[in-house]
């Protein structure tokens, strides 16, 4: 039995999901505001940190990435959890279908990274996508004429061609964010130097097997493997897997506000049955 319910006093392992596009705002849902990915992660990390019976954390990551800042905040919050728990509670990232770009960025905060055999990961890099509608506008007789307070105020406007000096400014920003990404990977992957990270950080994705060979992840395995390994590492035979959810509403923190009309409710523990974890 992979996860053995050992009574009320059994040590807990808490899986926390990082899924979908990573953004620092609500993800709109049907007839709702949707979740705020950063806020939700912080809520769950705080709850796990305060629960002294939680002995380890599993980050289940299934994300193609997202915004630079949201990824960096979530990465930093995982590090904060480790600091608050004085490094005594191991954090393992388990990569699912995709853990690319910002998804991999967050995984680098973990003590160990495990990827499923069919995981696609990597995509270490930064992109700032621009568009230019000026060609289409000229065909229908429309011309933009911006009045600005400075020559760079409308830099990146989709209504005209980008000027060389504007491209230089944007490239500088991308380079800075890229350098930060490289530093995050090099810090999290002790066997890789910053220069070695740059050699593989050209934006491409890698298979799990390639990622192991490159030192981007520690091993290939499943969620079951991660739980078993954590129990061995903790020296325990029985553990409960718990997750956190809001049964009634929203619990605000510094990254989000409570939507109007919804009650404030703390997160609660839910003990999952032994058959819950699947590879």
VEXDREN-2710 file (C-alpha; in Angstrom, 1 decimal):
% VEXDREN-2710
k/r/px/py/pz
1/UNK/0.0/0.0/0.0
2/UNK/1.5/3.3/-1.1
3/UNK/-0.3/5.6/1.3
4/UNK/-1.3/4.0/4.6
5/UNK/-3.8/5.8/6.8
6/UNK/-2.1/5.6/10.2
7/UNK/-4.7/7.3/12.4
8/UNK/-4.9/10.9/13.5
9/UNK/-1.3/11.2/14.6
10/UNK/0.2/9.9/11.4
11/UNK/2.7/12.2/9.7
12/UNK/1.3/14.1/6.7
13/UNK/2.6/14.7/3.2
14/UNK/0.9/17.6/1.4
15/UNK/0.6/17.7/-2.4
16/UNK/0.1/21.2/-3.8
17/UNK/-0.8/21.8/-7.4
18/UNK/0.7/24.3/-9.8
19/UNK/-1.3/24.0/-13.0
20/UNK/-2.3/25.9/-16.0
21/UNK/-1.0/29.2/-17.2
22/UNK/0.9/31.0/-14.4
23/UNK/-0.4/34.6/-13.9
24/UNK/-0.7/37.2/-11.2
25/UNK/-4.4/37.6/-11.5
26/UNK/-7.6/35.6/-11.5
27/UNK/-8.0/33.0/-14.2
28/UNK/-11.6/33.6/-15.4
29/UNK/-14.0/30.8/-15.0
30/UNK/-17.5/30.1/-16.1
31/UNK/-19.8/32.3/-14.1
32/UNK/-17.0/33.1/-11.7
33/UNK/-13.8/35.1/-11.2
34/UNK/-11.7/32.0/-11.3
35/UNK/-8.7/31.3/-9.1
36/UNK/-5.7/33.5/-8.6
37/UNK/-2.7/31.1/-9.0
38/UNK/-0.3/33.0/-6.9
39/UNK/-2.7/33.6/-4.1
40/UNK/-3.9/30.0/-4.1
41/UNK/-0.3/28.7/-3.8
42/UNK/0.5/31.1/-1.0
43/UNK/-2.6/30.0/0.9
44/UNK/-1.7/26.4/0.7
45/UNK/1.9/26.9/1.5
46/UNK/1.0/28.9/4.6
47/UNK/-1.5/26.3/5.7
48/UNK/1.1/23.5/5.3
49/UNK/3.7/25.5/7.1
50/UNK/1.5/26.1/10.1
51/UNK/0.5/22.4/10.3
52/UNK/3.3/20.8/12.3
53/UNK/2.2/17.3/11.4
54/UNK/3.0/18.1/7.7
55/UNK/6.4/16.6/7.3
56/UNK/6.9/17.0/3.5
57/UNK/5.6/18.9/0.5
58/UNK/5.0/17.6/-3.1
59/UNK/4.6/20.3/-5.8
60/UNK/2.6/18.7/-8.6
61/UNK/3.5/20.8/-11.6
62/UNK/1.6/20.8/-14.8
63/UNK/2.1/24.1/-16.5
64/UNK/3.4/25.5/-19.8
65/UNK/4.6/28.6/-17.9
66/UNK/3.2/32.2/-17.8
67/UNK/4.3/35.6/-16.7
68/UNK/7.8/36.4/-15.5
69/UNK/6.7/38.0/-12.2
70/UNK/4.1/35.4/-11.3
71/UNK/6.6/32.6/-11.8
72/UNK/9.2/34.4/-9.7
73/UNK/6.7/35.1/-6.9
74/UNK/5.7/31.5/-6.7
75/UNK/9.3/30.4/-6.8
76/UNK/10.1/32.8/-4.0
77/UNK/7.1/31.6/-1.9
78/UNK/8.3/28.0/-2.1
79/UNK/11.7/29.2/-0.8
80/UNK/9.9/31.1/2.0
81/UNK/8.1/27.9/3.0
82/UNK/11.5/26.1/3.2
83/UNK/12.9/29.0/5.3
84/UNK/10.0/29.1/7.7
85/UNK/10.2/25.4/8.2
86/UNK/14.0/25.7/8.7
87/UNK/14.7/23.2/5.9
88/UNK/13.3/20.3/7.9
89/UNK/10.5/19.5/5.6
90/UNK/11.6/18.3/2.2
91/UNK/10.0/19.7/-0.9
92/UNK/9.8/17.5/-4.0
93/UNK/8.5/18.7/-7.4
94/UNK/6.8/16.1/-9.5
95/UNK/6.5/17.2/-13.1
96/UNK/3.4/16.0/-15.0
97/UNK/2.5/16.4/-18.7
98/UNK/4.3/19.7/-19.1
99/UNK/6.5/21.7/-16.7
100/UNK/8.0/24.3/-19.1
101/UNK/9.3/27.8/-18.7
102/UNK/7.7/29.2/-15.6
103/UNK/6.6/25.8/-14.5
104/UNK/10.2/24.6/-14.5
105/UNK/11.2/27.9/-12.9
106/UNK/9.0/27.1/-9.9
107/UNK/10.3/23.5/-9.8
108/UNK/13.8/24.8/-9.2
109/UNK/12.8/25.9/-5.7
110/UNK/12.3/22.2/-4.7
111/UNK/14.9/20.0/-3.0
112/UNK/14.4/17.3/-5.7
113/UNK/12.7/17.3/-9.1
114/UNK/11.1/14.1/-10.3
115/UNK/9.5/13.9/-13.8
116/UNK/7.2/11.3/-15.3
117/UNK/8.6/9.3/-18.1
118/UNK/6.6/11.3/-20.7
119/UNK/7.0/14.7/-19.2
120/UNK/8.1/17.6/-21.4
121/UNK/10.1/20.2/-19.5
122/UNK/12.7/23.0/-19.9
123/UNK/11.9/25.9/-22.2
124/UNK/14.3/28.0/-20.2
125/UNK/14.1/31.4/-21.7
126/UNK/12.0/34.6/-22.0
127/UNK/9.8/35.8/-24.8
128/UNK/8.2/39.2/-25.3
129/UNK/5.8/38.9/-28.2
130/UNK/5.0/42.0/-30.3
131/UNK/2.6/42.4/-33.3
132/UNK/2.5/45.0/-36.0
133/UNK/-0.8/45.9/-37.7
134/UNK/0.6/48.8/-39.8
135/UNK/0.5/46.8/-43.0
136/UNK/-3.1/45.9/-42.6
137/UNK/-4.0/49.5/-41.5
138/UNK/-2.4/51.0/-44.6
139/UNK/-4.5/48.8/-46.9
140/UNK/-7.7/50.1/-45.4
141/UNK/-6.5/53.7/-45.2
142/UNK/-5.9/54.0/-41.5
143/UNK/-2.9/55.7/-40.0
144/UNK/-1.9/56.0/-36.3
145/UNK/-0.7/59.3/-34.9
146/UNK/0.3/59.2/-31.3
147/UNK/1.1/62.2/-29.1
148/UNK/3.5/61.2/-26.3
149/UNK/5.4/62.8/-23.5
150/UNK/8.6/61.1/-24.6
151/UNK/10.0/59.3/-27.6
152/UNK/9.7/55.9/-25.9
153/UNK/6.2/56.3/-24.5
154/UNK/4.6/54.4/-27.4
155/UNK/7.5/51.9/-27.9
156/UNK/6.1/48.6/-28.9
157/UNK/2.9/50.0/-30.4
158/UNK/1.2/47.5/-32.7
159/UNK/0.2/50.4/-34.9
160/UNK/3.6/51.0/-36.5
161/UNK/7.0/49.5/-37.2
162/UNK/9.3/49.1/-34.2
163/UNK/12.3/51.4/-34.3
164/UNK/15.8/49.9/-33.7
165/UNK/16.3/51.8/-30.5
166/UNK/13.0/50.5/-29.2
167/UNK/14.0/47.0/-30.0
168/UNK/17.2/47.5/-28.1
169/UNK/15.3/48.6/-25.0
170/UNK/13.0/45.5/-25.1
171/UNK/15.9/43.2/-25.8
172/UNK/17.6/44.6/-22.7
173/UNK/14.6/43.7/-20.6
174/UNK/14.4/40.2/-22.0
175/UNK/18.1/39.7/-21.4
176/UNK/17.7/40.8/-17.7
177/UNK/14.8/38.4/-17.2
178/UNK/16.7/35.6/-18.9
179/UNK/19.7/36.2/-16.6
180/UNK/17.4/35.9/-13.6
181/UNK/16.0/32.6/-15.0
182/UNK/19.5/31.2/-15.5
183/UNK/20.5/32.2/-11.9
184/UNK/17.4/30.5/-10.6
185/UNK/18.2/27.3/-12.4
186/UNK/21.8/27.3/-11.4
187/UNK/20.9/27.9/-7.8
188/UNK/18.4/25.1/-7.7
189/UNK/20.5/22.6/-9.7
190/UNK/23.7/22.4/-7.7
191/UNK/25.4/20.3/-10.3
192/UNK/25.0/22.9/-13.0
193/UNK/26.9/26.1/-13.3
194/UNK/25.4/29.2/-14.8
195/UNK/27.4/28.7/-17.9
196/UNK/26.2/25.1/-18.3
197/UNK/22.6/26.3/-17.9
198/UNK/23.1/28.8/-20.6
199/UNK/24.3/26.1/-23.0
200/UNK/20.9/24.3/-22.6
201/UNK/18.8/27.4/-22.1
202/UNK/17.9/28.3/-25.7
203/UNK/14.2/28.0/-25.2
204/UNK/13.7/24.4/-26.3
205/UNK/11.9/21.8/-24.4
206/UNK/13.4/18.5/-23.4
207/UNK/12.0/15.0/-22.7
208/UNK/12.3/13.6/-19.2
209/UNK/15.2/11.3/-20.2
210/UNK/17.1/14.2/-21.8
211/UNK/16.4/16.3/-18.7
212/UNK/18.0/13.7/-16.5
213/UNK/21.0/13.4/-18.7
214/UNK/21.4/17.2/-18.7
215/UNK/21.1/17.5/-14.9
216/UNK/17.8/19.5/-15.1
217/UNK/15.9/17.0/-13.0
218/UNK/17.1/14.4/-10.5
219/UNK/15.2/11.3/-11.7
220/UNK/12.3/9.8/-13.6
221/UNK/9.5/8.5/-11.6
222/UNK/5.8/8.8/-10.7
223/UNK/3.8/10.4/-8.0
224/UNK/3.7/7.1/-6.2
225/UNK/7.5/6.9/-6.3
226/UNK/7.8/10.4/-4.8
227/UNK/5.6/9.5/-1.9
228/UNK/7.4/6.3/-1.2
229/UNK/10.8/8.1/-1.4
230/UNK/9.6/10.8/0.9
231/UNK/8.5/8.2/3.5
232/UNK/11.9/6.5/3.3
233/UNK/13.6/9.8/3.6
234/UNK/11.5/10.8/6.7
235/UNK/12.0/7.3/8.2
236/UNK/8.3/6.6/8.5
237/UNK/6.2/3.7/7.4
238/UNK/2.8/5.3/7.5
239/UNK/1.8/8.7/6.2
240/UNK/-1.4/10.5/5.4
241/UNK/-1.7/12.5/2.2
242/UNK/-3.6/15.7/2.8
243/UNK/-4.7/18.5/0.5
244/UNK/-6.3/21.8/1.1
245/UNK/-9.4/23.3/-0.3
246/UNK/-11.9/26.1/0.4
247/UNK/-15.4/24.6/1.0
248/UNK/-17.2/27.9/0.8
249/UNK/-15.2/30.8/-0.4
250/UNK/-12.1/32.9/-0.7
251/UNK/-9.3/33.4/1.9
252/UNK/-7.4/36.6/1.0
253/UNK/-3.7/37.2/1.4
254/UNK/-1.2/39.9/0.2
255/UNK/-1.6/38.8/-3.4
256/UNK/-5.4/38.9/-3.7
257/UNK/-8.6/40.4/-2.3
258/UNK/-11.8/38.7/-1.5
259/UNK/-14.3/38.9/-4.3
260/UNK/-17.5/40.7/-3.3
261/UNK/-20.2/38.6/-1.9
262/UNK/-18.1/35.6/-1.0
263/UNK/-17.4/34.7/2.7
264/UNK/-13.9/34.4/4.0
265/UNK/-13.1/30.8/5.0
266/UNK/-9.8/29.2/6.1
267/UNK/-8.4/26.3/4.3
268/UNK/-9.1/22.9/5.8
269/UNK/-7.3/19.5/5.8
270/UNK/-8.8/16.7/3.7
271/UNK/-7.3/13.3/4.3
272/UNK/-7.2/11.4/1.0
273/UNK/-7.7/7.6/0.8
274/UNK/-4.8/5.3/0.1
275/UNK/-6.0/4.7/-3.4
276/UNK/-6.0/8.4/-4.3
277/UNK/-2.4/8.7/-5.7
278/UNK/-2.1/7.4/-9.2
279/UNK/1.0/7.4/-11.4
END
